[in-house]
């Protein structure tokens, strides 16, 4: 069953502070959370055709001192109910063409990267890269779709000399991945929206062992943001049923760049070992030599 969100709880507990019009206004906002959670108070007022002061006073009647706090709970309400089905259902109602959806997807991805560029604090990225350098061992945890992100980050950092691992497979793989970590190690956990249980459990196990934890998630109220020592937020909001991982990939590339260039001599030493493999050898596909191509048979086919 879907649990009651913080905003729904407030609506129940503060009902006597809301007149009929304001209760209806909150219900409309909740019912269209997928279209309202990201709006400013002014934009929300324009959408609902009310005065911006009405939106502010309604949020205050619910017990919020700032509209930003109301917006954070609205986003949490939305995230708690989103699923690939609800996303597809909402877009199916619109009746737009596949071409329209493709264009929208591309435009959203570009906007996600623009948002990341303006919001990501480079100091946080550099601090994480330094921590990775100091760590004896790094375990990157990501489950389901986020497994592709964890594997990518661990693979790139290994090529630069880090003892990085991204456990894949069952929950047991994650358990074994953090079981023998110490205070000299680091766990980077990647999960979004409500956050997958296995990822959060891995963080909690690591914390119990005194292991440093860092989260990559999409909000300040997600379980990873609450339980990791430090975290960065990266949006995955998209009309795609899987969400958009364009911004998380860009953030990972920024982490890799920071790690490589904080210690360029170490990075060069690590990359030198694979330089020959990248430039020569059997790693890359080559068209077969003309003389090596098999000669087609000219004999008559055997008749059955």
CORVENVEN-V245174 format. One record per run of one state. SS is the DSSP state (alpha for helix, beta for strand, coil for the rest). FROM is the first residue (numbers start at 1). LEN is the number of residues. If there is no record, write none. Layout:
BEGIN
ss->SS from->FROM len->LEN
ss->SS from->FROM len->LEN
END
This chain:
BEGIN
ss->coil from->1 len->5
ss->alpha from->6 len->8
ss->coil from->14 len->1
ss->alpha from->15 len->3
ss->coil from->18 len->2
ss->alpha from->20 len->12
ss->coil from->32 len->1
ss->alpha from->33 len->4
ss->coil from->37 len->4
ss->alpha from->41 len->8
ss->coil from->49 len->3
ss->alpha from->52 len->10
ss->coil from->62 len->5
ss->alpha from->67 len->13
ss->coil from->80 len->4
ss->alpha from->84 len->11
ss->coil from->95 len->3
ss->alpha from->98 len->22
ss->coil from->120 len->2
ss->alpha from->122 len->13
ss->coil from->135 len->3
ss->beta from->138 len->5
ss->coil from->143 len->3
ss->alpha from->146 len->14
ss->coil from->160 len->4
ss->beta from->164 len->2
ss->coil from->166 len->5
ss->alpha from->171 len->9
ss->coil from->180 len->6
ss->beta from->186 len->5
ss->coil from->191 len->6
ss->alpha from->197 len->12
ss->coil from->209 len->3
ss->beta from->212 len->6
ss->coil from->218 len->5
ss->alpha from->223 len->5
ss->coil from->228 len->2
ss->beta from->230 len->4
ss->coil from->234 len->12
ss->alpha from->246 len->17
ss->coil from->263 len->1
ss->alpha from->264 len->16
ss->coil from->280 len->10
ss->alpha from->290 len->3
ss->coil from->293 len->12
END
